[in-house]
Amino acid sequence: MDGTPTFESPTSAEPARSGLGVEALQRDIVDNLICLQARYPEIATPHDWYMALAYAVRDRMMTRRVATTHTYVARDAKVACYLSAEFLIGPQLGNNLINLGIENNAREALQALGLDLDELLSIEEEPGLGNGGLGRLAACYLDSLSTLEIPAIGYGIRYEFGIFDQEIRDGWQVEVTDKWLQKGNPWEILRPDVAFYVGFGGRTESTTDDEGRFRVRWIPAYTVKGVACDTPIPGFHVNTCNSLRLWKSEAVESFDLQDFNAGDYYEAVHEKVQSETLSKVLYPNDEPEAGKRLRLAQQYFFVSCSLQDMLRLLALKGEPIDRLPDMFTAQLNDTHPSIAVAELMRILVDERQVPWDDAWDITRRTLSYTNHTLLPEALETWGLPLFQGLLPRLIEIIYEINRRFLDDVRQRYPGDDARIARMSLIDESGAKRVRMAHLATVGSHAVNGVAALHSKLLEETVLRDFAELWPERFHNVTNGVTPRRFMMLSNPGLAKLLDDGLGEGWATDLSRLRELAEYADDAAFQARWRSVKQANKQILAAKIQSATGVVVDPAALFDIQVKRIHEYKRQHLNALYIVTQYMRLRREPQLPLAPRCFVFGGKAAPGYAMAKLIIRLINGIAEVVNDDPAINGRLKVVFFPDFNVKNAHFIYPAADLSEQISTAGKEASGTGNMKFMMNGALTIGTLDGANIEIREEVGDENFFLFGLSADEVERVKREGYRPAEYANANRKLREVLELIGSGHFSRGDREMFRPLVDNLLHHDPFLVLADYAAYVARQEDVSLAWRDVPRWTRMSILNTAYAGKFSSDRAIREYCEQIWNIRPVKISLERRS
Ligand SMILES: *Cc1c(COP(=O)(O)O)cnc(C)c1O
């Protein structure tokens, strides 16, 4: 084939739009270029070809999507709905090709057209519809739900602007708007027929109906329309293709326009603009920022649309309303969608005239809640006036839920007023606030944390009274990540090695990685293992050079910390260690230190000054260390800009060492830690989140543990943490802090890092200095292990071997069994009329 378009009808046996063979794919790509892009091969840009290929892949998913919907309806299947304000799905093309099993055929079809698949893959814009771990978790769960053939819908918001792009200028983070939709999104299927109305503001009126029952009518001040935008989510090597359904806000067709005069016209347009603002932009904070009215409006908007959609589908199945919990289950990903408790009650009681007690039973049996944080500043609450102004009917319902709930608590614990105040849905200690975690807990049949330690602490701290009242409702489901994206797609060299060694099938039964342990000491296998890692490090080294100009040696130990920048994640502890090593090497230039390359990546919330200062510090250290002739390349420091899923693909597989150094008790689970482990990185880490389970799986001898435990952190804090004492007792640490304060890493500016040094020395809730000495000592063990190549390789192999538990398939199976009571439904492509 020479790639010139043919206008003849297809001659091959395979239909162009669904055939999986090379020839059918090639025809569809060219057809799409002409019919959808209005371009022809001679003038097509790489982006045109990317779109043509994406549409060809989408065509193949549509066959599956239709069969999937058809089967769910015909089989009366129960559906898992995953409600999340964020879905950090990452680029879709590569993952879809892998899941459909047509990566090689697509590569061949493109080759015949003179095109390179990898080049087209690199063109795809990242749909950055999330901040970090929480949004990425939702995306991994969608992949596993489809792969496990579970009927499922992801529900969220179609942000026009996702998480900002990060640039680094003069060492500082600069935020740039993310225009991911500018060149069109080939994966999105707009469904104007699936649209719902959502009211805001206004007032309520109570009446008595014909049968003498108390009724409330909500008269909103304005109404916004939500339109469904679907993204197909194919499972891996199965026919299941579920949907991610994201809601886009639109102005309601305004009858205001009918009798407008000039002034009203502008008012009407203003309202239209306001309505469209709702789904405009993702809030770029990893944890909620207090009091943003638009954020509460976003939450209510997507939750209301999603619940209305579930009820529409229930009716479509011909089921009565009280069957909702048998046909649907809705998981609340953190408190962001927790208004669902009150909204489902409102719909049932006000709109469907379901008696309160029945409605409450339906609501509780339908909903379940995943908690993601214990940090008090991150627990979502809303000031009463704001809430009442925006959602007047919902606050009444919350008060009624609370009244009935507290009556029950009073019966159970008579006279325990302190307990009542602690458990109330309304915090009345100061200005009144609605506690969203309490609302989610009271309105759910199951509550879970995201790692064993986190679930335990949840029951002992923030939800303690609730766990005491309803112990049977509390669960743990340790997070997981999808091995399709984070191994097969991002580490093809490793995938090939695993296919050769274990045979195919490991990616859907990740516990089979254990078989690798047999080869851990095999010299020939070790050599292949190292060459895969080496190739991945070369790729990252090239990316680093083009993104930052820094030249790094792929033979150095790649020591990587990528995640949102947060004081609790302690990137500054890592920075203190680098300065420690820098000072050692300056003092003893002959020291036989193995070269290390420290790579950082991650975005700081735009309003989080300390996080931004940590980025500046890392870049300041990089500036000094990388070019110091005395260091002679033995330390390299890189801040890789704009950490996102696309960049994650080549960062995790290139790591030798994974930095998981949060203050114990603060990182709920982490999922980055799992991605590193799967790709053969060793972890240096604290006893926090899923690190604990990673260490349990791989064994203490293959994990570099350091630092205070969660209990010890609490004890130190109780007894009064005096960080200056750690500095006074440790000359090295003192000198490191002095050097940072001296302007050495800030071009002579002694003021720049003062807030950071002051924080560490005087009021640091994250105990950086308390863990410093243990961290430095453990890093010495890392260096020692690194010098013993067979030992390090063995440890690396064993990390991958024991990563099986951390597949999101395992996590989704646990949700299905423990919480959702839902089973797979096989989709067949045969006999479609
Ligand atoms: C996995 C992932 C995260 C979460 O990383 P943690 O180390 O668990 O905080 C954040 N951002 C992206 C892009 C990821 O892929």
The ligand as a Gaussian input file, in Angstrom:
#p B3LYP/6-31G(d) Opt

LIG

0 1
 C        0.145000       8.341000      40.754000
 C        0.107000       9.789000      40.523000
 C       -0.018000      10.671000      41.594000
 C       -0.081000      10.204000      43.027000
 O        1.231000      10.111000      43.535000
 P        1.500000       9.908000      45.104000
 O        2.969000       9.634000      45.129000
 O        0.697000       8.727000      45.533000
 O        1.113000      11.159000      45.783000
 C       -0.051000      12.021000      41.329000
 N        0.027000      12.488000      40.071000
 C        0.157000      11.668000      39.006000
 C        0.268000      12.250000      37.646000
 C        0.196000      10.289000      39.196000
 O        0.306000       9.484000      38.124000

